[in-house]
Amino acid sequence: MELGEPDESGRRRPIPIKGSEFQLACDMAVVAIGAGPNPLLTTTTAGLDLNKRGYIVADPETGRTSKAGVWAGGDIVTGPPRSFWPWAPGEKRPIPSMIT
């Protein structure tokens, strides 16, 4: 996806990039929604290191965890944001919001 031109509200909408689709083989994908670590995931996954707050310990550059073949990113690693900062974990450049 790429951002299109701003519409009448000033928002730039995502537009598909033709030919950029790809498939990624994996054994399992976990849909991660919520505001905290799911205890079912973190207590039943042997070999997964957690920090003192129960979030997954992952390499900040690669997302690799202590469990072979498992990568993590986003709030399950960093914890929920303390203020509203819309950003993508891979972006590494938070964009301050207008909400305070």
N, C-alpha and C positions, 0 to 999 in steps of 0.2 A: 504494500500500500504506500501511497504518497499523499501528501496534503495538497488539495486543490486550492483554487483561488478562494478568498473570503467571500461568503454569501452576504445577503443583505443584513444579517445580524453581526457580521464580522468574523464569524467562525469559519475556519478552514476545514472542510470535510475530507475524510480519507477517500481516495480513489484507487481502485485496483490497478496494479502495474501489469499490463498484459505480458504473459510469458514468464512471470516471476514465480509462479506456483511451483511447489516441490513437495515431495513426500519424504517423510522421515520415519524409518522403521524403528519401532520400540515395542517392548513387551507390555507396557502399561503407561497410561497417562493419567495423572491425578488432576481433577478439576479443583482448583484452589480458590474457594470463596469463603469469606468470613473475616472476623476481626482478630482471631487468635489461633494458636496452633491447635489442631484437632488432636485430642488426647488419644484417640483410637490409632491414628497414624504414628504418633511419636512414642507410644508405649508398646506397640506391637511390632515395631521394626527393629529387630536385633542388629547391632553394629552401627546404629545411627547416633552419632554424638550430638548431644543437646547442650545449650548453654544454661546458665543458672535460671533463666526465665522460661526455659522449655522450648526455645526456638532452635531450629536446626543449625548446626555449625557447618558452614560451607566456605570454601575458598572464595574471596571477594572477586577475583579475576575470572575464575572458571566456573564457579558454582558447584564444583565437585565436593561431595560430602565424604564422611569417613566410611561409608558403605560403598563397596565396589558397584559401579554401574548406576549410582544414584546421584543426581544433581538437583540442586534446589536454588531458588531465588525469590525475591520479593519479600512480602511481609513474614513468611514462615522463617526467614533468615534474619531480617532486620527488626521485626516487630512492627506493629501498626504505626503509621505516622502520628506524630504528636500534634501536628497542625496540618492543614490541607495543602499538600504539595503534590500536584499531579506530575508523575514522572514514570518512566519505564526503568526497571532495575538495570537494564543493559545500557541505558542512556548515560547514567552517571552524571547527569546535569539537571538538578531539580529546577523547575520553573515556578517561581513564587506565584501564588494565586492572588486574586483580588479579594478573597475572603479572609478576614482576620478574626 
